Amino acid sequence: MIHRFDPTLLRDYDLRGRVGDTLHEADAHALGRSFGTTIARSGGRRVAVGYDGRLSSPMLEAALVDGLMHSGIDVLRIGLGPTPMLYHAEMTGDVDGGIQITGSHNPGDQNGFKLVQRHAPFFGAQIQALGALAAAGDWESGKGSYEHAPVMDAYVARLMQGFDGPACRIGWDAGNGAAGPVVEKLAQLLPGEHHLLFTDIDGHFPHHHPDPSQDRNLADLRALVLDKQLDFGVAFDGDGDRIGVIDGLGRRLPGDQLVGLFAQVVLQNRPGAPIVADVKTSQTVFDRIAALGGVPDMWKTGHSHIKSRMKQIGSPLGGETTGHLFFADDYPGYDDGLYAAIRLIRATGSLGHGVTALHDAMPVSVITPEWRFPVPESRKFAVVDEVSARLTAAGADICAIDGVRVRTADGWWLLRASNTEAALVARAESSDRATLDHLIAQIDAQLAESGVTRPQSS
């Protein structure tokens, strides 16, 4: 028996597709067979499985578990919860890998899988190898079993371990995503005053889409913070591995600026340490890390890439503009939006300033948001390659770690292909609006040469 995945399902650092179109129940079963085979052939025998609150997640979880067991793998079913709870179960349990069924921040009709093997991200060529196993029907066979093993209370206890933060007045917006029940438990344990929004898990996402990197999704939290005059507010994406932050004045702190904020704390204890941030990060953050005595390290976008890079160079902190934050100083190094919220509370104590004051102290530049606009899967990488080739031929100063980041006397601009959507991503930064407009014009000119028009609303 063989199975062929839709090629768009097998992405760089996870599997992601539209349910009923590029992702079906049979894909989840085949993934279980392929991943189970990989685990068995490496000497493993058990895998932890969790799932988020999307409507299709229970169906995919059941098919995935069945596929794992048919490959002779025993399954630890931890149930409904955020992705970092799965990471916690994989890190602390007697298992050899883990899979979270989640669509993260993608539209509600999409879903996918994040994989871990022996405490390390499973991505890139490893994911492509799963497709090859399925296409060849090269699967192990066996009769595995499963057990239900709730771990939420143990995960919450780990989040609170060593807590030394002050009492704060905080707004929490779970966005009807998988983080909701954990937020409710944390609010009972943390000192201070806590106001909760949308902690009921609902895969219809009735209030707003759970993507805190988009300002429009923070309107309810902003209103709560301003109405109650809270110290700050935190929001989470659909699977709880990303954080969004609103300060006491209702201003959003971008994910890359949070890296700069946390670097102040981490570098106090780890002077001279390398700090990893993705290629979309503001230059002011890299400069801030250097000014604090750290070593800034620009790397590829994607949670798997950042985690792997941190292990490679021994970094205690990493982050992305989207709000993925990774702590490897007194935490295992995986991305956890809920732990980031706890660390933010602790940071206000150790730095002696509230979130609003810390935000005020951050360097200022003129920077675009992360522009994301649709381009067919068949064209998105090709467009970036075409732009890169033209710029290289013209002698431009480019960084090609992930897409093309073009450095000019006026600042920088970026164009890269999304690894989670059929889209291109662009961003630019300069010291003033006039030069920023000049950089934006360069982006649009390059896109036009490849037959792409960036929507002006993006």
N, C-alpha and C positions, 0 to 999 in steps of 0.2 A: 504494500500500500504506500502510495506517495502523496505528497501534498505540496502545492505551489502557492506560496504567499504572494499577494499583490506586491510588486516591487516597491511601491511607495510606502508599504507598511513597515519595512525594515529600514529604520532610520539610523542616524549616526550614534545616538546615545539612548535610544529606547525604541519601542514599537508603537506606532500611532496611526489610527485610521478612522474612517467614518463607518459607524456600525450599520450593517446591511448593505454597504457598498464595497469598501476595501477591507473591512474587518467583519468576520463572521464567527459564529460559535465554533466552526470547524478549525478556524485559525487558532483559537485559544487551545483547543485540544492538541493540534499539531505542535504548537509552541511547547506545551507540556511534554510531549513526546521528545522533541528535540532538546529542550533544556534538561529534561530528566536524563536523557542519554548522555549529554555532556557531563552532568554531575556524576552519573554512575561510572563513566569511563575514566573519570579523574579520581575515583576511589571514594566518592561520596554516596550518601544514602538517604539524606533528609533535606527537605526544602520547606521554608516558611512561606506562606501565601497570605496576603491581605488584599483588601479592595476598598475603593473610595465610594462615595455616595451617588455616583451616576446611575441612571436607571438601568443601563445594560450591564453594570458591574457584577451583580449576582450571577447572571447567566454565564458571563465569561469566566468568573471564578470557578463555577462548577465544572465547566468544560476543561479548564486548565488543570484543575486538581485531578480529574479523570485521566487526562493525558499523562500527567506525572506518575500516577499510580500504575498505569499501563506500561510504564517504562521501569517499573520496579522500585520507584521512589516512595518513601513515606512522607506524608505532608503534615505540617503543623499549620492548621488553619486558624489564624489570629483574628479573623473577622473584619468588620467594618471599622476603618480608622484612617488617620493620615499616613502618608508615605513614610515619614520619619519613625513612626511607630513600627513599621515593617523593618526599617533599618535597625532599630533597637532590638527587635526580636532576632534578626539575623546575627547581630553582633554579640548578643548575650546568650542565645539559645544553643542547644546541641544540634545545629543544622549546618549544612554545607553550602547553602545559598538561599536566596529569597526572591520572590516576585511580588510586586504590587500592581494590581489592576487599577489603572488611573488614566484619566484624560487630562489631568493637571488643570491648566488654564484654558485649554482649547474649547471650542463651542460644545454645547451640551450633547450633540448627536455624535460626538467623537469619543473614542476611548483608546486605551493602549496598555502597555506593560513596561515597568521599570525593573531591571534585573540586577542582582548582586550575586557574586560568587566568592565565598571565603573572604568576606569583609572588603571586597574590592568591586568597583563598578564593572559591569559586564557590558561592553559597547564596541562600536566600530566593527572591526573584522570579526569579532566574536559573534555579533548579531548576524552578520552575513553568513557565518558558518552554520547558524541554526537553519537558515533558509536552504543551504546546500544539503544538510542532513534530511530535511523534510522532502526536498525534491528527489532525493535518491531513495527515500523510504528506509534510510539507514538508521533504524531505531533499535534500541534495546527493548526487550520485552520482559515483563515480570508482573508481580501482583503486590503492589505497594498498599499501604493502609493510610488512614488519616486520623487525626485527633484534633478536637477543638481546644485551643489553648489561648484564652483571653490574656492579653498582656498590657491592657491600657493602664491599669493602676501601677504596674511596675514601671511603665514608661513615664507616667506623670511623676513618680517618685524620683526617677533619674533626672527629669527636668528640674526638679526642686533641689537636687543634691547640692550642698554647699551654698545655698542661696544666702546672700549677705546684703541684699538690696534694701533701699528705704521703702517706706510706705508711700505709694503714689496714687493719684487719681487718674484712672485709665479707662479709655473706651476700647472695646474689643469687638471686631466685626469678623465673624466666621464665614459670612457670605453663603450660608446654607451648605457649606462644604464639609469635608470629612473631619476638619479640626474642631467642629462645634463641641462635642462632648468633652474633649480634652480642655478646651477653654473654660467650660463650666467647672471642671474639677480644679483647674488652676485658680480660678476666681475665689474658690472656697479656701484655698491654702495660702494665697499671697496676702501680705499686709496691705492696708490701704483701702481704696474705694474703687469698685469695678462695675462698669456699665456694659452690658452685653447686647450685641445685635446679632440676630439671625444664626443662632447656634443650633437650631433644628436642621438636621440633614435632609435636604430635599433636592433631588436631581433635576428638578425643573428650574432651580435657581430663580425663585419668584421675585426677589428684590433687586438683585443686580448680578451680573456675571462675576464669578470669583477670580478676578485677575487684578491684584492690587497695584500692578505696574501702570495701569491705565487710570488716569485721574478721575474719569467719569464714574468709575466704580467705587470711589471713595467719598462720594457726596453724602451718603447717610452717616458715615463715620465723622466726616468733617462737621456736619450739622450737630451731631451729638457732642463732640469735643467743644465746639463753640457755645452751644446752649448750656452745657453743664460747667463750662469753664474748667475743663479737665487739663491735666498736665500734658497728656498726649494720647494718641490713639494708635492702635495696631490693627491691621487687617491681614487676611491670609488668602491664598489661592485655594483651588478646589481640593487639593490633597495636602495642604498644610506644610509644604516644604519651602514656601516663599513667604516673605513678609512685606507689608507696606506700612509706612509710618506717617502719621499726621502730627505736627507739633501743636503746641497750645494755641497758636495763632491760626491754625487751620491749613498750614502750608505742608505740602508733601515733601518728605525727604527721599530723594531718589535712592535706589539700591546701591549705586556706586558711592554715593556720599556716605552711606552707612558703613561701607568698608573703611573710609577715612576716619569716621567716628570711632569705630571699634579698634582701629589700628592704634589710637591713642592709649587704649587700655592694654592691649596685647603687648605692645612694644615696651611698656613699662616693665614687664616681667621677662620679656624676650628681646632685649636690645639687639639691634642688628639683624633681626630675623627677616627672611623674605616674606612678602605679602603678595598673594596672587589676586589679580583682578582681570576681568575679561576685556576683550579687545574693544568693546563699546564704551568702556569706562572713561570718564572725564580726565583730561590731563591734569587737572588740579588735584585729583585724588592721588595719582602717581607722584606728583610733586610733593604732596602733603606727607605721603609715606616716607619719601626720602628725607624731608625736613625733620621728621620725627626720629630719624636714625635707622629706619627700616630699608629694605631693599625691594623696590617695586618690581613686580614681575607680571608683564602683560601676557595673557594666554588666550587660548581658544574659548569661545562661548560654549556653554553646555555644562550641566552639572557633573557629568562623568569626566569631562576634560579637566575641570577645575579640581575635582577631588584627586584625580590621578596626578596632576601636576604638583599639588600640595605634598603628596606622598613622595614624589620623585625628588623634590628639593628640600623637604623637611620644613614646610611652611606651617605656622600655627593658625593662619587666618587666610580666608579667601572669600571672594564674592563676585556677584554679577549685577549688572544694572537692573535685571528683572527682579531682584530681591532674594535670590538664592544666597545664603550666607553659610559659611563653613568654618566651624571652630575646631581646631585640633590642639588647643592648649590644655583645656581640662574637659574636653568632649571628644568623641571619636572621629570627628572630621567630616561627617556627612552633613548635607544641607537640611536644616530644620528651622522652619519659620517660628515655631513655638519656642524653641530654645533661644532663638535670636531675640524674641520678645523678653524672655527672662534676662538675657544678657544686657538688653537695653536698660531694664530697670536697675540692674547691678551697676551698669556704667554710670548712670546718673549719680550713684553714691560714690563710686571710686574717683570720678572726675570732679565731683563737687558742684555740678551744674545740672539743671534740668534740660530736657530735650530741646526746648525752645532756645535757650542760651547756647547750647552746643551747636544748634543749627545756625544761629546768628554768627558764630565764630568761623564757619566754614568759608573757604575761598569762593569768590564769585567769578563767574564767567558767563558768556553768552553761548548757550548750548541748545540745540534742538532736542525735542523728545526723541525717543526711538521710533523712527518712522518704519512702519511695516505695511507693505502693500502687495496685493496678489500678483503673482506671476506663475504660470503653469510649472508643474514639477519638471516637465521636460525641458524647460528653458532656464530655470532660476540659476543653476550652477554654471550653465553655458554663458549667461550674461556676465556673471562675475569674471569668468575666465577671459571673455572678450575685453572687458574693461581693464583687467590686469595686464593683458598683452599690450594694449594700446599705451597704457601708462608706462610700462617698462620700456617700450620702444622709444617713448618720448623722454626717458631719463628721469622720471618722477621719483621722488623719495617715498617709497612705499614699504609698509610692513604687510607681509603676506601670510601671517600666522593663521588667519581665519578671514577669508575674503581679502579685501584690500583696504588698508588704512593709510590714507595719503597725508603725508606731513608737508605743510607749506609754511612760508613765512607768516601767513595770516592765521594759522591754526591747523586743524586737521579735519578730514572727513572720511567716512567709512561706508563701504558697500559690501554686504555679505549675504549669502543665501541662508534662509532659515532652515534649521534641521528638523523643525516640528510642524511646519506648515508650508503650503505652496505659496511662498512669499519671498520677497527680498526685504532686507533691513538696511536702513541708512541712518546716519547721524553725522552731525557736524558741530564744531566748537571753535569759537574765536574770542577775541577780547572785546569786540564791539559789534553792533548790529550790521553796520555797513560791510565789514569784512566777512561776517557770517553769511550775508546774502551772496557775496562773491563765491564763497565755498559751495553754497547750495546750488548756485548756477553751474558750477563745475560738475556736481553730481548729476544734475538734470541733463547737461550736455552729453555726458558719457552714456547715460541711459538712453537718450535719443539716438545715439549712434548705433545702439543695439536694438532699436525698435521698441523701447519701453518708455512709457510716460508715467511719471510718478503723480498720483492724484494729489492735487494741491491741498486737500483736507488732511493728507497723511502727515 
